[in-house]
Amino acid sequence: MCAAQAGLLGKKTLLLERNDKPGAKILISGGGRCNYTNMGTSLENFVSENPKFLNAVFAQWSVTDTIDFFQNFGGIKPQEKTLGQLFPTSNKAKDIVATFTKLLFDTGQDLWLNTLVKAVQKIDDGYELSVERNGREEKLNAPKIVFASGGLPVHKLGASDFAIRAACQFDMEIMQTAPALVPLTITGKDAEWYASLSGNSVFARVYNDRISFEENILFTHWGLSGPAILQISSYWRAGEIFTMDLLPKFSLEDIIKHERNSGGKRLVGQILNDYFTKKMVDALGKYLPLDIKIASLSKADAKLIIDTIHKFKVKAAGDKGYDKAEVMRGGIATHELNPKTLESKKNPGLYFGGEAVDITGWLGGYNFQWAWAAGYAIAQDL
């Protein structure tokens, strides 16, 4: 995006890509369909020490700008899915990448594939890069360098901590990094119970004292995944407990009351079968008296059922790590960067955007919107 926008302004860039094709992470996003922005983008959708840092960048490049850009230069029409998520109507992430490659070609930008940047250092009139290309070492000089190399997730796609290491080298503060939008693992005495539900998906409200998300959760043989779990993972820390409301659209208290008023002949298990799979109900039998008639429920048992379904406590052991994470949390401290241009305050000519910065979006196209906006903002200043 940065190179394309620079090209549209008549500037000249060289894009160094370590992979054998550009846009590897774009191509796998959204299951290959690419959720490329979100209609509801606001500061509340980002995790950072200072989310307000985004104001200056988003003032320059909005969701409407993203939609217009891909429509005008790539012929991509948006289709809105759940929760404001926009996908190309073609459902093809490669159309997003093609928009960029065509623009780079049309504006005369250079793109080197299979090129690994190994080091950067300050020289009198800018910066010197050491790169490895086609098995040979080369030195490149440039007045300005843009680090748009992402974060640590998905190592097999070429992810690395290069931008973080470079920022450290140039005396910039780094906020602690960790996997985010990542599945969570369950170990110990509860592990078998979660594993027994592997493959079951439940619409739930997942929350802690900081945030709440209503989306699907997915039980797996090692713990929990699904959109709601990925979302809460960005706000979760090791050792913390979070809560799942497994029936957020209904009140079990009202359901039980209604059943009592109707005679209460049905069993607890039969009532739960109206809302959950048989496998889920059977598993809940570990905690609940499924074979008691509603009419015979004690107050204590009714409370147990209501609390178990609406306030199911989860203590995750850890997460699945960077290779299963969608993004990295933390990164280069925002106070190190000019909020309008994303240039390093201490190191004129060095720019940092995207995942390497301490800006982490929710699941749903927000990280792409930040990436496009960052690319645009940097390009204006090159």
Secondary structure as GFF3:
##gff-version 3
##sequence-region A 1 382
A	DSSP	alpha_helix	2	8	.	.	.	ID=ss1
A	DSSP	beta_strand	14	16	.	.	.	ID=ss2
A	DSSP	alpha_helix	24	28	.	.	.	ID=ss3
A	DSSP	three_ten_helix	29	32	.	.	.	ID=ss4
A	DSSP	beta_strand	37	38	.	.	.	ID=ss5
A	DSSP	three_ten_helix	43	45	.	.	.	ID=ss6
A	DSSP	beta_strand	46	47	.	.	.	ID=ss7
A	DSSP	three_ten_helix	51	53	.	.	.	ID=ss8
A	DSSP	alpha_helix	54	58	.	.	.	ID=ss9
A	DSSP	alpha_helix	63	74	.	.	.	ID=ss10
A	DSSP	beta_strand	78	80	.	.	.	ID=ss11
A	DSSP	three_ten_helix	82	84	.	.	.	ID=ss12
A	DSSP	beta_strand	85	88	.	.	.	ID=ss13
A	DSSP	alpha_helix	93	106	.	.	.	ID=ss14
A	DSSP	beta_strand	110	112	.	.	.	ID=ss15
A	DSSP	beta_strand	115	123	.	.	.	ID=ss16
A	DSSP	beta_strand	126	133	.	.	.	ID=ss17
A	DSSP	beta_strand	136	142	.	.	.	ID=ss18
A	DSSP	beta_strand	145	147	.	.	.	ID=ss19
A	DSSP	three_ten_helix	155	157	.	.	.	ID=ss20
A	DSSP	alpha_helix	162	169	.	.	.	ID=ss21
A	DSSP	beta_strand	174	180	.	.	.	ID=ss22
A	DSSP	beta_strand	184	185	.	.	.	ID=ss23
A	DSSP	three_ten_helix	188	190	.	.	.	ID=ss24
A	DSSP	alpha_helix	191	196	.	.	.	ID=ss25
A	DSSP	beta_strand	201	207	.	.	.	ID=ss26
A	DSSP	beta_strand	212	220	.	.	.	ID=ss27
A	DSSP	beta_strand	223	225	.	.	.	ID=ss28
A	DSSP	alpha_helix	227	233	.	.	.	ID=ss29
A	DSSP	beta_strand	241	245	.	.	.	ID=ss30
A	DSSP	alpha_helix	252	261	.	.	.	ID=ss31
A	DSSP	alpha_helix	268	273	.	.	.	ID=ss32
A	DSSP	alpha_helix	278	284	.	.	.	ID=ss33
A	DSSP	three_ten_helix	294	296	.	.	.	ID=ss34
A	DSSP	alpha_helix	299	310	.	.	.	ID=ss35
A	DSSP	beta_strand	312	315	.	.	.	ID=ss36
A	DSSP	beta_strand	318	319	.	.	.	ID=ss37
A	DSSP	three_ten_helix	322	324	.	.	.	ID=ss38
A	DSSP	beta_strand	327	332	.	.	.	ID=ss39
A	DSSP	three_ten_helix	334	336	.	.	.	ID=ss40
A	DSSP	beta_strand	350	352	.	.	.	ID=ss41
A	DSSP	three_ten_helix	354	356	.	.	.	ID=ss42
A	DSSP	beta_strand	360	361	.	.	.	ID=ss43
A	DSSP	alpha_helix	366	381	.	.	.	ID=ss44
###
